[in-house]
Amino acid sequence: MLSQEELARYSRHLQLGAIGVGGQEKLASARVLVVGMGGLGCPAALYLAAAGVGTLGIADFDRVEEHNLQRQVLYNGASVGQPKVPAAAARLRASNPHIRVVEHPEGVTAGNALALFSPYDLVVDCTDNFASRYLNGDAAVLCHKPLVYGSVLQFEGQVTVFDTPRGGPCHRCLYPQPPPAGAVPPCSDAGVLGAVCGVVGSLQALEAVKWIVGAGEHLRGRVLVIDALASRFHSFSVARNPDCPACGDHPVLRELVQETCAGPCARPSGPTAEVPLEISVEEARGLLDAKPAGAVLIDVREPYELAICSIAGAEHIPLRDLPRRLSDIPGDRHLLMLCHHGSRSRNATEYLRAQGIPAVTNVAGGIDAWARRIDPSLARY
């Protein structure tokens, strides 16, 4: 039963015929897990807390960084450096004292996902990488839990509901395999408009509330696509795949594995004793400072990124220009490839090795790690 304080707080819900007192009581008894407390998880969790979801779990292993504040609205400057989960939990509890917030600061892993998902009625996937999305999707299937999916990139977003317990498709029905390495850049490389995260996260909360109270038409079997620059929404249908390895007629998924990327994400050449495939920023600086210098640093970021920060002495060849500028590559030097966080430069490293240039090494963590551990004067973004 709702208290007098709750009746007053949720009065605008109670006036809605599709919710009313009965629907609000369903919300109060619901258990929802939000995975990922970033750009999507912050608005999604905030609206679910405000809606009166009785038990709200939040899972994330990360810490708040300065560049998060442009879109992760639960945090402020004082939150920088703090673990996301306790910082978010404090804000959520303050926003609604009538709910219970359960903290999962270890995040979701292949080892804990099934136990973590089991007590909840619904999972909201607000993660920002392919490995986590496949893990969450598979775990939801194995636990027989519906999952509200959201993703964003630059000015675009997607929202859908994978409700396999009610015959809907799962994540692997929509995306059978992870994309090839480099095919889809992460937000850390491509950028994202903060307000788009707010739109998509709010839509995820909306779908969760509708599912809990049984109101309206859900996005089960339908993907809603948001084009913020064109101010357009459209949707397309996705059907359950009877041959799906996760939810099909003869599923082969029995345990969770941590996906990465298809194809080129595997290390084709592997590290060697002479030229490792990947090194730390500290090792890279040591090679660049060695006398006589035997290494050259090649920055594969975009020109606009150089305007934010750059490392003195680095050569600049954007990743997309590598094929036509192979003749500019000093093949007799040890090439150290650098980007923002290390993903594009990893692709560049593997590409150059495939072209017969063996002395190529990726700088793990990119210029962001360089700014954190080598030169704090560099601007981070």
C-alpha positions as CSV (number, residue, x, y, z in Angstrom):
1,M,0.0,0.0,0.0
2,L,1.2,3.5,-0.8
3,S,1.6,5.9,2.0
4,Q,0.0,9.4,2.1
5,E,3.4,10.9,1.2
6,E,3.7,8.6,-1.8
7,L,0.1,9.3,-2.9
8,A,1.0,13.0,-2.9
9,R,4.3,12.5,-4.6
10,Y,3.0,10.4,-7.4
11,S,-0.4,12.2,-7.8
12,R,0.3,13.0,-11.5
13,H,0.8,9.3,-12.2
14,L,-2.4,8.4,-10.3
15,Q,-4.4,10.7,-12.6
16,L,-3.3,8.7,-15.6
17,G,-5.8,6.0,-16.4
18,A,-3.1,3.7,-17.7
19,I,-1.3,3.9,-14.4
20,G,-3.5,4.9,-11.4
21,V,-3.0,3.5,-7.9
22,G,-2.7,-0.1,-9.2
23,G,0.1,0.8,-11.6
24,Q,1.9,2.9,-9.0
25,E,1.8,0.0,-6.6
26,K,3.3,-2.2,-9.4
27,L,6.1,0.3,-9.7
28,A,6.7,0.3,-6.0
29,S,7.1,-3.5,-5.9
30,A,9.2,-3.6,-9.1
31,R,12.9,-4.5,-9.1
32,V,14.9,-2.9,-11.9
33,L,18.7,-3.2,-12.6
34,V,20.4,-0.4,-14.6
35,V,23.7,-1.5,-16.0
36,G,26.1,1.3,-16.8
37,M,25.9,4.6,-14.9
38,G,27.1,6.8,-17.8
39,G,25.4,9.0,-20.3
40,L,22.3,6.7,-20.6
41,G,22.3,5.3,-17.1
42,C,22.2,8.7,-15.4
43,P,18.9,9.9,-16.9
44,A,17.4,6.4,-17.0
45,A,18.0,5.8,-13.3
46,L,17.0,9.3,-12.4
47,Y,13.6,9.0,-14.0
48,L,13.1,5.4,-12.7
49,A,13.8,6.7,-9.2
50,A,11.4,9.6,-9.7
51,A,8.8,7.2,-11.0
52,G,8.9,5.3,-7.8
53,V,10.5,2.0,-8.8
54,G,10.7,0.3,-5.4
55,T,14.1,-1.4,-5.8
56,L,16.6,0.2,-8.2
57,G,19.9,-1.6,-8.7
58,I,22.8,0.3,-10.4
59,A,25.9,-1.5,-11.7
60,D,29.2,0.1,-12.9
61,F,32.9,-0.4,-12.0
62,D,34.1,3.0,-13.4
63,R,35.0,6.3,-11.8
64,V,33.7,9.8,-12.7
65,E,36.0,11.7,-15.0
66,E,35.9,15.4,-16.1
67,H,34.7,14.6,-19.6
68,N,31.7,12.7,-18.2
69,L,30.1,15.8,-16.9
70,Q,28.9,17.0,-20.3
71,R,26.3,14.2,-20.4
72,Q,26.3,12.2,-17.1
73,V,23.8,14.4,-15.2
74,L,24.0,12.7,-11.8
75,Y,27.5,13.9,-11.2
76,N,29.2,17.3,-10.7
77,G,32.7,18.6,-10.3
78,A,33.0,17.3,-6.8
79,S,32.2,13.8,-8.1
80,V,35.3,13.6,-10.3
81,G,37.6,10.8,-9.2
82,Q,34.8,9.1,-7.2
83,P,33.4,5.6,-8.1
84,K,30.2,6.2,-10.1
85,V,27.9,3.8,-8.3
86,P,28.1,5.4,-4.7
87,A,28.1,8.9,-6.2
88,A,25.0,8.1,-8.3
89,A,23.3,6.2,-5.4
90,A,23.6,9.2,-3.1
91,R,21.9,11.4,-5.7
92,L,19.1,8.9,-6.4
93,R,18.4,8.3,-2.7
94,A,18.2,12.1,-2.2
95,S,15.8,12.4,-5.1
96,N,13.3,9.9,-3.7
97,P,13.5,8.6,-0.1
98,H,10.7,6.1,-0.8
99,I,12.8,3.8,-2.9
100,R,15.6,1.3,-2.2
101,V,18.9,1.8,-4.2
102,V,21.1,-1.3,-4.4
103,E,24.7,-0.7,-5.3
104,H,26.8,-3.0,-7.5
105,P,30.1,-1.3,-7.8
106,E,31.8,-4.3,-9.3
107,G,29.8,-3.9,-12.5
108,V,28.7,-6.8,-14.6
109,T,31.1,-9.5,-15.6
110,A,30.8,-13.0,-17.2
111,G,31.4,-14.4,-13.7
112,N,28.7,-12.5,-11.9
113,A,26.1,-11.6,-14.5
114,L,23.7,-14.5,-13.9
115,A,23.6,-14.1,-10.1
116,L,23.3,-10.3,-10.5
117,F,20.4,-10.4,-13.0
118,S,18.4,-13.1,-11.2
119,P,16.8,-11.0,-8.4
120,Y,15.5,-8.3,-10.8
121,D,12.4,-8.2,-12.9
122,L,13.8,-6.1,-15.7
123,V,17.3,-5.0,-16.8
124,V,18.1,-1.7,-18.5
125,D,21.3,-1.9,-20.6
126,C,22.9,1.5,-20.6
127,T,26.5,0.4,-21.4
128,D,28.6,1.9,-24.1
129,N,30.6,-0.9,-25.7
130,F,29.9,-4.0,-27.7
131,A,31.4,-6.5,-25.3
132,S,29.1,-5.4,-22.5
133,R,26.0,-5.3,-24.7
134,Y,26.6,-8.9,-25.9
135,L,27.3,-10.0,-22.3
136,N,24.1,-8.3,-21.0
137,G,22.0,-9.6,-23.8
138,D,23.1,-13.1,-23.3
139,A,22.7,-13.0,-19.6
140,A,19.2,-11.7,-20.0
141,V,18.3,-14.6,-22.2
142,L,19.8,-17.2,-19.8
143,C,18.0,-15.6,-16.8
144,H,14.8,-15.2,-18.7
145,K,14.7,-11.4,-18.1
146,P,13.5,-8.7,-20.4
147,L,16.1,-6.1,-21.3
148,V,15.6,-2.5,-22.3
149,Y,18.4,-1.6,-24.8
150,G,19.8,1.8,-25.6
151,S,22.8,3.1,-27.6
152,V,24.1,6.5,-28.7
153,L,26.8,7.8,-31.1
154,Q,27.3,11.4,-32.1
155,F,23.8,12.7,-32.9
156,E,22.0,9.4,-33.2
157,G,20.5,6.8,-30.8
158,Q,18.6,3.5,-30.7
159,V,16.1,2.1,-28.2
160,T,14.4,-1.3,-28.2
161,V,13.1,-4.0,-25.7
162,F,14.5,-7.5,-25.9
163,D,11.7,-9.5,-24.2
164,T,12.5,-13.1,-24.9
165,P,10.3,-14.4,-22.0
166,R,7.3,-13.1,-24.1
167,G,8.6,-14.4,-27.4
168,G,10.5,-11.3,-28.5
169,P,13.9,-11.2,-30.2
170,C,17.1,-10.9,-28.3
171,H,20.2,-8.8,-28.9
172,R,21.8,-11.5,-31.1
173,C,18.7,-11.6,-33.3
174,L,19.3,-7.9,-34.1
175,Y,23.1,-8.1,-34.1
176,P,24.3,-11.7,-34.6
177,Q,28.0,-10.8,-34.4
178,P,30.0,-7.9,-33.1
179,P,31.2,-5.6,-35.9
180,P,34.7,-5.8,-37.2
181,A,37.3,-3.8,-35.4
182,G,37.2,-0.1,-36.3
183,A,33.9,-0.4,-38.1
184,V,32.1,1.6,-35.4
185,P,34.1,4.1,-33.4
186,P,33.4,4.4,-29.7
187,C,31.9,7.6,-28.3
188,S,35.4,8.4,-26.9
189,D,36.6,8.7,-30.4
190,A,33.6,9.9,-32.4
191,G,31.9,12.0,-29.7
192,V,28.3,12.3,-28.6
193,L,25.9,15.2,-28.0
194,G,25.0,15.1,-24.3
195,A,21.3,15.9,-24.9
196,V,21.0,12.8,-27.1
197,C,22.0,10.7,-24.1
198,G,19.2,12.4,-22.2
199,V,16.7,11.5,-24.9
200,V,17.7,7.9,-25.2
201,G,18.1,7.3,-21.5
202,S,14.7,8.9,-20.8
203,L,13.1,6.6,-23.5
204,Q,14.6,3.6,-21.8
205,A,13.1,4.7,-18.5
206,L,9.8,5.2,-20.3
207,E,9.9,1.7,-21.8
208,A,10.7,0.2,-18.4
209,V,7.8,2.0,-16.7
210,K,5.4,0.9,-19.5
211,W,6.6,-2.7,-19.2
212,I,6.1,-2.7,-15.4
213,V,2.6,-1.2,-15.3
214,G,1.5,-2.9,-18.6
215,A,0.6,0.3,-20.4
216,G,0.7,1.1,-24.1
217,E,2.6,-0.5,-26.9
218,H,6.1,-1.6,-26.1
219,L,9.2,-1.6,-28.4
220,R,9.4,-5.4,-28.3
221,G,10.3,-6.4,-31.9
222,R,10.8,-2.8,-32.9
223,V,13.8,-0.6,-32.9
224,L,13.3,3.1,-32.4
225,V,16.0,5.2,-34.2
226,I,16.6,8.8,-33.2
227,D,18.3,11.3,-35.7
228,A,18.7,14.4,-33.5
229,L,20.3,16.5,-36.2
230,A,17.3,16.0,-38.5
231,S,14.8,16.0,-35.6
232,R,13.4,12.7,-36.9
233,F,12.3,9.5,-35.2
234,H,11.6,6.3,-37.2
235,S,11.4,2.6,-36.3
236,F,12.0,-0.7,-38.0
237,S,10.9,-4.2,-37.1
238,V,13.1,-7.0,-35.9
239,A,11.9,-10.6,-35.6
240,R,13.0,-13.4,-33.4
241,N,15.5,-15.5,-35.3
242,P,14.6,-19.2,-34.9
243,D,18.3,-20.1,-35.6
244,C,19.6,-17.6,-33.0
245,P,22.3,-19.3,-30.9
246,A,21.0,-17.5,-27.8
247,C,17.1,-17.6,-28.0
248,G,16.4,-19.7,-31.1
249,D,14.5,-23.0,-31.4
250,H,17.7,-24.9,-30.7
251,P,19.9,-22.6,-28.6
252,V,23.6,-23.4,-28.1
253,L,24.3,-20.7,-25.6
254,R,25.0,-22.4,-22.3
255,E,27.4,-20.1,-20.5
256,L,28.5,-16.5,-20.8
257,V,31.7,-15.4,-22.6
258,Q,33.1,-11.9,-22.8
259,E,32.8,-11.0,-26.5
260,T,35.2,-8.4,-28.0
261,C,35.0,-7.8,-31.7
262,A,34.7,-10.0,-34.7
263,G,37.6,-10.8,-37.0
264,P,40.4,-8.2,-36.7
265,C,40.0,-7.8,-32.9
266,A,42.0,-11.0,-32.6
267,R,45.7,-10.3,-32.6
268,P,46.7,-11.5,-36.1
269,S,50.5,-11.2,-35.6
270,G,50.9,-11.3,-31.8
271,P,53.6,-9.7,-29.8
272,T,57.2,-10.7,-30.5
273,A,60.3,-10.4,-28.4
274,E,61.7,-7.8,-30.8
275,V,58.7,-5.6,-31.6
276,P,55.7,-6.0,-29.2
277,L,52.2,-5.4,-30.5
278,E,51.3,-3.0,-27.7
279,I,53.2,-1.1,-25.0
280,S,52.4,1.4,-22.2
281,V,52.8,5.1,-22.5
282,E,55.8,4.9,-20.1
283,E,57.5,2.4,-22.4
284,A,56.7,4.6,-25.4
285,R,58.3,7.6,-23.8
286,G,61.4,5.6,-23.0
287,L,61.7,4.6,-26.6
288,L,61.2,8.1,-27.9
289,D,63.8,9.5,-25.4
290,A,66.4,6.9,-26.2
291,K,69.6,8.1,-27.9
292,P,70.0,7.7,-30.8
293,A,66.3,7.8,-31.4
294,G,65.0,4.7,-33.0
295,A,61.3,5.2,-32.7
296,V,58.9,7.7,-34.2
297,L,55.4,8.6,-32.8
298,I,52.6,8.7,-35.4
299,D,49.3,10.3,-34.2
300,V,46.3,8.9,-36.2
301,R,43.7,11.2,-34.7
302,E,41.6,13.7,-36.6
303,P,42.9,17.3,-37.2
304,Y,40.3,18.8,-34.8
305,E,41.7,16.6,-32.0
306,L,45.2,18.0,-32.5
307,A,43.8,21.4,-31.7
308,I,42.8,20.1,-28.3
309,C,46.2,18.5,-27.4
310,S,49.2,16.9,-29.1
311,I,52.6,15.5,-28.2
312,A,55.6,17.5,-29.5
313,G,57.5,15.8,-32.3
314,A,54.7,13.4,-33.3
315,E,53.9,12.9,-37.0
316,H,50.3,13.3,-37.9
317,I,48.6,10.9,-40.3
318,P,44.8,10.5,-39.7
319,L,43.8,6.8,-39.7
320,R,41.6,7.2,-42.8
321,D,44.7,8.5,-44.8
322,L,47.0,5.7,-44.0
323,P,46.3,3.6,-47.2
324,R,47.2,6.5,-49.5
325,R,50.2,7.7,-47.4
326,L,52.0,4.4,-47.0
327,S,55.0,5.9,-48.9
328,D,55.3,8.5,-46.1
329,I,55.7,5.8,-43.5
330,P,59.3,5.5,-42.4
331,G,59.6,1.7,-42.7
332,D,63.1,1.6,-41.3
333,R,62.0,3.1,-37.9
334,H,60.1,1.6,-35.0
335,L,56.6,3.1,-35.4
336,L,54.6,3.9,-32.3
337,M,50.9,4.5,-33.1
338,L,48.9,6.8,-31.0
339,C,45.2,7.9,-30.9
340,H,42.8,9.1,-28.2
341,H,42.3,5.9,-26.2
342,G,44.2,3.3,-28.2
343,S,41.5,1.7,-30.4
344,R,42.1,3.5,-33.7
345,S,45.9,3.2,-33.2
346,R,45.5,-0.5,-32.6
347,N,43.7,-0.8,-35.9
348,A,46.4,1.2,-37.6
349,T,49.1,-1.1,-36.0
350,E,47.4,-4.2,-37.4
351,Y,46.8,-2.6,-40.8
352,L,50.5,-1.6,-41.2
353,R,51.7,-5.0,-40.1
354,A,49.4,-6.6,-42.6
355,Q,51.1,-4.3,-45.3
356,G,54.4,-5.9,-44.5
357,I,55.7,-3.3,-42.0
358,P,56.6,-5.4,-38.9
359,A,58.1,-2.8,-36.6
360,V,54.8,-1.2,-35.5
361,T,53.5,-1.0,-32.0
362,N,50.3,0.4,-30.5
363,V,50.5,2.8,-27.5
364,A,47.9,1.5,-25.1
365,G,45.6,4.1,-23.7
366,G,46.5,6.7,-26.3
367,I,47.0,10.4,-25.6
368,D,44.5,10.2,-22.7
369,A,46.8,7.9,-20.8
370,W,49.8,10.1,-21.8
371,A,48.0,13.1,-20.2
372,R,47.2,11.2,-17.0
373,R,50.5,9.5,-16.5
374,I,53.2,11.4,-18.4
375,D,52.2,15.0,-19.1
376,P,49.3,16.4,-16.9
377,S,49.6,19.7,-18.8
378,L,47.9,18.2,-21.8
379,A,44.2,18.9,-22.1
380,R,41.9,15.8,-21.7
381,Y,38.7,15.3,-23.7
